Amino acid sequence: METLAVILPSLQPRSWATSIELKDAYLHIPIHQSHHRYLAFRYKGIDYCFRALPFGLSTAPRVFTRVTRVILAFLQ
């Protein structure tokens, strides 16, 4: 993820900035259907599976950073 140390030097006079709430951002990154079975669990006899990037998945921060890096590159 970009840090202020990286962002601040790139700002020019009359630049603008914004703030985005990323609290639920993982839930907006879809998981390919072929991977749903790896993110499934059973609770009280009912099967559930994540269809979006779940919080707590060890690779979730890396996946999220890769996705947002593409978006930030487009916006810069």
N, C-alpha and C positions, 0 to 999 in steps of 0.2 A: 504494500500500500504506500502511496506517496506520503511523504512527511513534509512538514513546513519548511524544513531545510532545503528540500528539493523545489517546492512550489514558490516560495518567496522570491528567489532570484529570477524566476521567469516572469514575474509580474512587471508590467510596463505601466507608465503613467496612463491614467484613464482606463485602466483595466477594471474589470468587475469580478466579483467573487460571489459565491453562493454557499449555502449550507444545506446539506441533505441529511434527513434522518434515515439511518440505515438499520434501525432496530430489527426490522423484519425482512431485510434484504435477501437473506439466504433463501427465504421461502418463495422468491420470485425467479429463482434459477431452476429451470426444469431438469429432471433426471431422465435420461433416455429410457424408454420403456423396457429395453432388454436388461437394464440394471435394477429395475424395481424389486426383483426377487432378492437382491442382496441387501436391500434396505427394508425388509419386511420383518414383522414380528406377530406373535399370536398373544392375544389377551382375552381371557375368559372364553376360549374356544372360537374367537373371531380373528381372522387374519387381517392385518393392516399393513400397508406399505407406503413409504414416502414417495411422492411423485415430484417433490421439489427437494432441494438441498437442505438436509436437516441440520439443526444446531447440534453440536456434540460429535459429529463425524470428524475423525482425525484429519481427513484431507479437505474438509470444508473451507478452512481459511485459504488454502492454496488455490482451490478452485475459484473461490470468490475473488481473490486478488487477480487471477488471470482474466476473469470476465471483466472486472472493473478497469483493469489496465487498458483493455481494448477500447472501452467507452471513453476513458480519460484521454487517450491518445487522439481519438476523434474530436473531442471537445477542445483540445489544446490547439 
